[in-house]
Amino acid sequence: MGGETGTPSVPETDVRTCLRCGEALPERRIPRFFCSAWHASQAAFTALIGLFVAERFGLRIVRTVLRAVHLYGWVRSQSG
């Protein structure tokens, strides 16, 4: 409506920051995501815990579906 296509609402910055604390990262040939090994290890541990939680919920859903299918088959076999 306003004809403002192509203009960003937030100013673009070329400064990369740490994903954990937001501190500016130095320019490197191979970019980094974290300012220190400690922040990188915290992120890796958090991702690992998140993976375990997702796996647990996924397995719980699969187990529930398989029990429902088994129960359905048993009820069908009992009804004749």
C-alpha positions in Angstrom: 0.0 0.0 0.0 2.8 2.4 0.9 5.0 1.4 -2.1 8.0 0.7 0.1 9.0 -2.6 -1.5 12.6 -3.6 -1.0 13.3 -1.4 2.0 14.3 -3.3 5.1 12.5 -2.4 8.4 15.6 -3.3 10.4 19.1 -1.9 9.5 21.4 -4.6 8.2 24.6 -5.2 10.0 27.6 -7.2 8.9 28.9 -7.9 12.4 28.6 -11.6 13.4 27.7 -12.2 17.0 28.0 -15.1 19.4 24.8 -17.2 19.4 25.0 -17.6 23.1 25.9 -14.2 24.5 25.6 -11.8 21.6 29.2 -10.6 21.8 30.8 -9.5 18.5 32.9 -12.1 16.8 36.2 -11.3 15.0 36.3 -11.6 11.2 37.8 -14.9 10.2 38.2 -16.8 7.0 36.1 -19.7 8.4 33.2 -18.1 10.3 32.4 -19.1 13.9 29.1 -19.2 15.7 30.4 -18.9 19.3 32.9 -16.6 21.0 34.5 -19.4 23.1 34.9 -23.1 23.4 32.8 -23.0 26.6 29.8 -21.4 24.8 30.2 -23.9 21.9 30.2 -26.9 24.4 27.1 -25.5 26.2 25.3 -25.3 22.9 26.3 -28.8 21.9 25.2 -30.2 25.3 21.8 -28.4 25.0 21.4 -29.8 21.5 22.2 -33.3 22.7 19.6 -33.0 25.6 17.1 -31.7 23.1 17.7 -34.7 20.8 17.2 -37.1 23.7 13.9 -35.4 24.6 12.7 -35.5 21.0 13.6 -39.2 20.7 11.8 -40.0 23.9 8.6 -38.3 22.8 8.9 -39.9 19.3 9.3 -43.4 20.8 6.4 -42.8 23.1 4.1 -41.8 20.2 5.2 -44.9 18.2 4.6 -47.2 21.1 1.1 -45.7 21.6 0.2 -46.2 18.0 1.5 -49.7 18.0 -0.5 -50.6 21.1 -3.6 -49.1 19.5 -3.1 -51.2 16.3 -2.5 -54.3 18.4 -5.6 -53.7 20.5 -7.6 -53.1 17.3 -6.4 -56.4 15.8 -7.2 -58.3 19.1 -10.7 -56.8 19.3 -11.4 -57.7 15.6 -10.2 -61.3 16.2 -12.4 -61.7 19.3 -15.5 -60.4 17.5 -15.3 -63.2 15.0 
